[in-house]
Amino acid sequence: MYKMIIVDDEYLVRYGIEQTIDWSALGIEIIGAAKNGKEGLALALDKKPDIIISDVRMPLMDGLDFVKAIKDHALDTVIIMLSGYKDFEYAKETLENGAFSYLLKPIDNQELIDVVLKGIEELNNRRIAKKTLSQVEQDKQMIAESILLKALNNPDTMPDWQEKLKNYAINLPQPGRLVYFNCLTEGKKVGRNLAATLKDLLDQTDLAHKIIEDGSDLIIVSEDYKVDALVHLIKQTLNDFDARGYIYNVGISSVYRTLADLPVFFQDARRLAQSNLVLSSSTVVYADQKLSFTKKLVCDILHYIAENYAQNITIKSVADALFVSESHLMHVLKEELGVTFNECLTRQRINEAKRLLAQGNALIYEVAMKVGYNDAKYFSQVFKKSTGLTPIEYLQMKEQKQ
């Protein structure tokens, strides 16, 4: 049903319009009436009608001011004006200010019905056009975000990405920072819930200039001076998730100066977020924060493992690469994280194996090779020891959940 209100200072006119036409048969419901423009405006703002029938000459607020006020409040409605012969020129002025049509008094019922139905047609066309424009804008945003995501991950494949973003009117702050939100808790649904909760909240603030969804992760572009407040909001928002044992990491890049630097700083933020994959609690890491030598060494170890887990790395090769002794490396991992080197490496490999298996487009032996195991049987044994399930059972569980 379309909703309609009547605004006229003459009771008999209001009564006649309401009672002498079977509006319900036309799919229209009269939801209120007012005796002057001021009351009519309050009624319209409260009820948000689809159609308004209003007199031109009224006390307190006349028809022209009424039409202007409706326009100022951007109500999605059509206004049909009623006027006497002497108000003809005045009625035409209301059309110039947003009224749909006008009728001369005394009112002919059929003429009024025809104008109201034409008004509904106009309203429907306007709403369809608005919806279409909105969809076009959404499509443009999706394309622009896809371009930006590709550029951040592999700028060499899209050398003209900055120009393409300009074509889609995507303006990013300069200077700024990139914030990478990485959900570590297993399960796409959990990750998306975390990301959706955070995105919905950030959309209501001005802390995030641009938010791009990357699976269950979020890439956030923000002005440098807003990042601390943004991180505080992330921690505050996800406290409940922390209490339930969900784990996330946030990596924050250094300040980039130009858009050309974005891909490098993006990799920086993602590396920081993903370098803590073996930790058992949520963390926030700034690229330029000052760390103690020990904590920096832990980050370097985890980063090296995250970058090289698919290779045949050993505690010796990592220690050599980081210029420390094997015994010191083992001691630092045990003291800071409570785990051994092999446990770190295995967790990294199994986490990556889970991700690859969940994609559903790789065979088990292929996954084993990609995460550093040359023997698929041994990989299956390690996988079951870590997760309680064989790779096949894990795949079946994922399929059932989906």
C-alpha positions in Angstrom: 0.0 0.0 0.0 1.2 3.5 -0.8 0.9 6.0 2.1 -0.8 9.4 1.6 -1.4 12.4 3.7 -3.7 15.4 3.1 -2.8 19.0 4.1 -5.5 21.6 3.8 -6.9 24.2 6.1 -10.5 23.5 5.0 -12.1 20.6 6.8 -14.6 19.9 4.1 -11.8 19.5 1.5 -9.9 17.1 3.7 -13.0 15.1 4.5 -14.1 15.0 0.9 -10.8 13.8 -0.4 -10.6 11.1 2.3 -14.3 9.9 2.2 -15.5 10.2 -1.4 -12.8 8.1 -3.1 -12.1 4.4 -2.4 -8.4 4.8 -2.0 -7.8 1.3 -0.6 -9.1 -0.1 -4.0 -6.2 1.8 -5.6 -3.7 0.4 -3.2 -3.4 3.7 -1.2 -3.8 4.2 2.5 -4.5 7.7 4.0 -2.3 7.8 7.1 -3.0 11.3 8.3 -4.3 14.8 7.7 -3.2 18.3 8.8 -4.9 21.7 8.7 -1.8 23.9 7.9 1.6 23.6 6.4 3.5 23.5 9.8 1.4 20.6 11.0 1.7 19.0 7.5 5.5 19.2 7.6 5.7 17.6 11.1 3.3 14.8 9.9 5.3 14.2 6.7 8.6 14.0 8.6 7.1 11.5 11.1 5.1 9.3 8.7 7.2 9.7 5.5 4.3 9.3 3.1 4.6 8.4 -0.6 2.0 11.0 -1.7 1.1 14.4 -0.3 -2.0 16.3 -1.3 -1.6 19.9 -0.2 -3.4 23.2 -0.5 -1.5 26.2 -1.8 -2.9 28.8 0.6 -2.7 27.8 4.3 -2.0 29.6 7.6 1.4 29.3 9.5 3.2 27.8 6.5 1.8 28.2 2.9 2.1 25.6 0.2 5.3 27.1 -1.4 7.2 27.1 1.9 5.8 23.6 2.6 7.1 22.2 -0.7 10.5 23.9 -0.2 10.7 22.4 3.4 9.9 18.9 2.0 12.6 19.3 -0.6 15.1 20.5 2.0 14.5 17.3 4.1 14.9 15.2 0.9 11.7 13.2 1.5 11.1 10.5 -1.1 7.5 11.6 -2.0 5.4 13.2 -4.7 3.4 16.4 -3.8 0.2 17.3 -5.6 -1.0 20.9 -5.0 -4.5 22.2 -4.9 -5.3 25.8 -5.8 -8.0 28.2 -6.7 -8.0 30.2 -10.0 -6.5 33.3 -8.3 -3.6 31.2 -7.0 -2.8 29.7 -10.4 0.6 31.5 -10.9 1.5 30.7 -7.3 0.7 27.0 -7.8 3.0 26.9 -10.8 5.8 28.3 -8.7 5.5 25.3 -6.4 6.1 23.0 -9.4 9.4 24.8 -10.0 10.4 24.0 -6.4 9.6 20.3 -6.4 5.8 19.7 -6.5 4.7 17.0 -9.0 1.5 18.5 -10.2 -1.4 20.8 -9.3 -5.2 20.7 -9.6 -7.7 23.6 -9.5 -10.5 23.7 -7.1 -13.2 22.5 -7.0 -11.7 19.1 -7.3 -12.9 16.5 -9.8 -12.5 13.1 -8.2 -11.5 11.3 -11.4 -9.0 14.0 -12.2 -7.5 13.7 -8.7 -7.3 9.9 -9.1 -5.5 10.2 -12.4 -3.0 12.6 -11.1 -2.3 10.5 -8.0 -1.8 7.4 -10.1 0.6 9.3 -12.4 2.4 10.5 -9.3 2.8 6.9 -8.1 4.2 6.0 -11.5 6.7 8.9 -11.3 7.6 7.8 -7.8 8.3 4.2 -8.8 10.4 5.3 -11.8 12.4 7.6 -9.6 13.0 4.9 -7.1 14.0 2.4 -9.7 16.4 4.9 -11.2 17.8 5.7 -7.8 18.3 2.0 -7.1 20.0 1.5 -10.4 22.4 4.3 -9.8 23.1 2.9 -6.3 23.9 -0.5 -7.8 26.1 1.1 -10.5 28.0 2.9 -7.7 28.3 -0.4 -5.7 29.7 -2.1 -8.8 32.2 0.7 -9.4 33.3 0.4 -5.8 33.8 -3.4 -6.1 35.8 -3.0 -9.3 38.0 -0.3 -7.7 38.6 -2.5 -4.7 39.5 -5.4 -6.9 42.0 -3.2 -8.8 43.5 -2.0 -5.5 43.7 -5.5 -4.1 45.5 -6.8 -7.2 47.9 -3.8 -7.1 48.7 -4.3 -3.5 49.5 -8.0 -3.9 51.3 -7.8 -7.3 51.7 -4.3 -8.7 53.9 -5.5 -11.6 50.9 -7.1 -13.2 49.0 -3.8 -13.2 51.4 -0.9 -13.8 48.6 1.6 -14.5 46.7 0.8 -11.2 47.0 4.4 -9.9 45.4 5.8 -13.1 42.6 3.2 -12.9 41.8 4.1 -9.4 41.5 7.8 -10.4 39.0 6.7 -13.1 36.8 5.2 -10.3 37.2 8.3 -8.1 39.0 6.4 -5.4 41.1 8.9 -3.4 43.4 7.6 -0.7 45.1 9.7 2.0 48.6 10.9 1.4 50.4 10.4 3.8 48.8 7.4 5.5 49.2 4.0 7.0 48.0 0.5 6.0 46.5 -1.7 8.7 46.2 -5.4 8.1 43.7 -7.3 10.2 44.3 -11.1 10.2 41.9 -13.5 11.8 43.8 -16.6 13.0 41.0 -18.6 14.5 40.2 -21.6 12.3 37.0 -21.4 10.3 36.0 -19.0 7.5 32.7 -18.2 9.3 34.5 -17.1 12.5 36.9 -15.0 10.5 34.2 -13.4 8.5 32.2 -12.7 11.7 35.2 -10.9 13.2 35.8 -9.0 10.1 32.2 -8.1 9.6 31.8 -6.9 13.2 34.8 -4.7 12.8 33.9 -3.4 9.4 30.4 -2.5 10.4 31.7 -0.5 13.4 34.4 1.3 11.4 31.9 2.2 8.7 30.2 4.3 11.4 33.3 6.3 12.1 35.8 8.4 10.1 38.8 6.4 11.3 39.1 4.2 8.2 39.4 6.0 4.9 39.0 2.8 3.0 38.2 -0.8 4.0 38.8 -3.7 1.7 37.7 -7.3 2.5 40.2 -10.0 1.6 38.5 -13.2 2.6 38.3 -13.2 6.4 41.0 -10.5 6.6 40.6 -6.7 6.3 42.9 -4.2 4.7 42.3 -0.7 6.2 43.8 2.5 4.8 43.8 5.4 7.3 45.3 8.8 7.9 48.5 8.5 10.1 47.1 10.6 12.9 44.0 8.4 13.2 45.7 5.0 13.5 46.1 4.9 17.3 42.4 5.6 17.8 41.6 3.0 15.1 43.7 0.4 16.9 42.1 1.3 20.2 38.7 0.8 18.7 39.7 -2.6 17.2 40.9 -3.8 20.6 37.8 -2.5 22.3 35.4 -4.0 19.8 36.9 -7.4 19.8 37.3 -7.8 23.6 34.3 -10.2 23.6 35.9 -12.3 20.8 39.1 -12.4 22.8 37.3 -13.7 25.8 35.9 -16.6 23.7 39.4 -17.6 22.6 39.3 -16.1 19.1 42.7 -14.9 18.0 43.5 -12.1 15.6 46.6 -10.1 14.7 46.9 -6.6 13.5 49.9 -5.4 11.5 50.4 -1.6 11.0 52.8 -0.3 8.3 55.1 2.7 8.6 53.8 5.9 7.2 53.7 5.9 3.4 54.1 9.2 1.5 52.9 8.5 -2.0 50.4 6.1 -3.6 53.3 4.5 -5.5 54.6 3.2 -2.1 51.3 1.5 -1.1 52.2 -2.1 -2.3 55.5 -2.1 -0.4 53.9 -0.8 2.8 51.0 -3.3 2.4 53.4 -6.2 2.3 55.0 -4.7 5.4 51.7 -4.6 7.3 50.7 -8.1 6.2 54.0 -9.5 7.1 53.7 -8.1 10.6 50.2 -9.5 11.0 51.2 -12.9 9.7 54.6 -13.2 11.5 52.7 -14.0 14.7 50.9 -17.1 13.4 52.3 -19.3 16.1 51.3 -17.1 19.0 48.4 -18.1 21.2 47.0 -14.6 21.8 45.9 -11.6 19.7 48.6 -9.0 19.0 49.0 -5.6 17.5 52.4 -4.8 15.9 53.6 -1.5 14.5 56.3 -1.5 11.9 58.1 1.3 13.5 57.6 0.4 17.2 60.8 0.0 19.2 61.3 -3.6 20.4 63.8 -5.1 22.7 66.5 -7.1 21.1 64.9 -10.4 22.3 61.4 -9.5 21.0 62.8 -8.3 17.7 64.7 -11.6 17.4 61.4 -13.5 18.0 59.7 -11.5 15.3 62.6 -12.1 12.9 62.5 -15.9 13.6 58.7 -16.0 13.0 59.0 -13.9 9.9 61.8 -16.1 8.5 59.7 -19.2 9.2 56.6 -17.6 7.6 58.6 -16.8 4.5 60.5 -20.1 4.2 58.3 -22.8 5.7 57.9 -24.5 2.3 61.7 -25.0 2.1 63.8 -27.6 3.9 64.7 -25.2 6.8 66.3 -26.3 10.0 67.1 -24.5 13.3 70.7 -24.2 12.0 69.7 -22.6 8.8 67.5 -20.1 10.6 70.2 -19.3 13.2 72.8 -18.8 10.5 70.4 -16.5 8.6 69.8 -14.4 11.7 73.5 -14.5 12.9 72.7 -16.1 16.3 73.7 -19.4 17.8 71.3 -22.4 17.7 71.3 -22.6 21.5 70.3 -18.9 21.8 67.6 -19.3 19.2 66.1 -22.3 21.0 66.3 -20.5 24.4 64.6 -17.4 23.1 61.7 -19.3 21.6 61.2 -21.4 24.8 61.4 -18.3 27.0 59.2 -16.0 25.0 56.7 -18.3 23.3 57.0 -21.5 25.3 57.6 -23.6 22.2 60.4 -25.3 20.3 61.6 -24.4 16.9 60.1 -27.6 15.4 56.7 -26.7 17.0 56.9 -23.2 15.4 57.7 -24.6 12.0 55.0 -27.4 12.3 52.3 -24.9 13.3 53.1 -22.6 10.4 53.1 -25.5 8.0 49.8 -27.0 9.3 48.1 -23.6 9.4 49.0 -23.1 5.7 47.9 -26.7 4.9 44.5 -26.0 6.4 44.1 -22.9 4.3 45.1 -24.8 1.1 42.8 -27.7 1.9 39.9 -25.4 2.7 40.2 -24.0 -0.8 39.3 -27.4 -2.1 41.3 -27.3 -5.3 44.5 -29.2 -4.4 45.2 -32.8 -3.8 46.7 -33.9 -0.5 50.1 -34.7 -1.9 50.2 -31.3 -3.6 49.4 -29.6 -0.3 52.1 -31.6 1.4 54.7 -30.5 -1.1 53.6 -26.8 -0.9 54.0 -26.7 2.9 57.4 -28.4 3.0 56.7 -32.1 3.3 58.1 -34.4 0.5 56.3 -37.4 2.0 52.5 -37.3 1.8 52.1 -40.1 4.3 54.4 -38.4 6.9 52.5 -35.1 6.3 49.2 -36.9 7.1 50.7 -38.2 10.3 51.9 -34.8 11.4 48.5 -33.2 10.3 46.6 -35.7 12.5 48.8 -35.2 15.4 48.3 -31.4 15.2 44.6 -31.3 14.5 43.2 -34.7 15.6 42.1 -35.3 12.0 43.6 -36.7 8.9 43.7 -34.4 5.9 40.8 -36.3 4.3 38.8 -36.1 7.6 39.5 -32.4 7.8 38.2 -31.9 4.2 35.1 -33.9 5.0 34.4 -31.8 8.1 34.8 -28.6 6.0 32.4 -29.8 3.4 29.8 -30.7 6.0 30.1 -27.3 7.6 29.6 -25.6 4.3 
